[in-house]
Amino acid sequence: MATTTNINVRADSEIKSSAQAIFASLGLDMSTAINMFLRQTVRQNDIPFVLTMNPAPKKKSREEMFGALRGKYKMADDFDAPLEDFKEYME
């Protein structure tokens, strides 16, 4: 069995709280999440995510994504409807 060691990390309290909430929603605690990060770092021999100076792209709305198709396809408004309700869209 591998021995363990402690790591002390300083972090912004708001970032820590937000991260803990996300980890908890995934069934993880902070220690497990940090260990996952460390293991992936070793496994990939690199940082396990892309570091960039560019901000994350803005998520496009449904209208923006399908705007180019306007008039070419009829889109359903109810995505939870049974398949039978979509027959008219598939003709």
C-alpha positions in Angstrom: 0.0 0.0 0.0 1.3 3.4 -0.9 2.1 5.9 1.8 0.3 9.2 1.8 1.4 12.8 2.5 -0.3 16.0 3.3 -0.3 19.0 0.9 -1.2 22.5 2.1 -2.6 24.8 -0.5 -3.7 28.4 -0.3 -6.8 29.2 -2.3 -9.3 32.0 -2.7 -12.1 31.2 -0.3 -14.9 31.8 -2.9 -13.1 29.6 -5.5 -12.7 26.9 -2.8 -16.4 27.0 -1.9 -17.5 27.0 -5.5 -15.2 24.1 -6.3 -16.4 22.1 -3.3 -20.0 22.6 -4.3 -19.2 21.3 -7.8 -17.2 18.3 -6.4 -20.0 17.5 -4.0 -22.5 17.4 -6.8 -20.3 14.9 -8.5 -20.0 12.8 -5.3 -16.4 13.9 -4.7 -14.6 15.7 -1.8 -11.8 18.2 -2.2 -9.1 15.6 -1.4 -10.4 13.1 -4.0 -10.7 15.8 -6.7 -7.1 17.0 -6.1 -5.8 13.5 -6.2 -7.6 13.0 -9.5 -5.9 16.1 -10.8 -2.5 14.9 -9.6 -3.0 11.4 -11.1 -4.0 12.8 -14.5 -1.0 15.1 -14.4 1.3 12.1 -13.9 -0.6 9.9 -16.4 -0.4 12.5 -19.1 3.0 13.9 -18.1 1.3 17.3 -18.6 -1.3 19.6 -17.2 -4.6 17.7 -17.8 -6.4 20.7 -19.4 -5.6 23.4 -21.9 -4.0 26.6 -20.6 -5.0 29.5 -22.7 -5.0 33.3 -22.6 -8.2 33.3 -24.7 -11.5 33.5 -22.8 -13.9 30.5 -23.2 -16.1 31.0 -26.2 -19.6 32.4 -25.5 -22.2 29.6 -25.7 -24.4 30.2 -28.7 -28.2 30.2 -28.3 -30.4 27.8 -30.2 -31.4 30.6 -32.5 -27.8 31.5 -33.3 -26.8 27.8 -33.9 -29.7 27.2 -36.2 -30.2 30.6 -37.7 -28.4 29.6 -40.9 -31.0 26.9 -41.5 -33.9 29.3 -41.1 -36.7 28.5 -43.6 -35.0 25.2 -44.6 -36.1 23.1 -41.8 -39.1 23.2 -39.4 -38.0 23.0 -35.8 -40.0 21.5 -33.0 -40.7 23.7 -29.9 -41.3 20.7 -27.6 -38.2 18.6 -27.2 -39.9 16.3 -24.6 -42.7 15.2 -26.9 -42.9 11.6 -27.9 -41.6 10.6 -31.3 -45.1 10.3 -32.7 -45.4 14.1 -32.3 -42.5 14.6 -34.7 -43.8 12.7 -37.7 -44.9 16.0 -39.3 -41.4 17.3 -39.0 -39.8 14.3 -40.6 -41.9 14.3 -43.8 
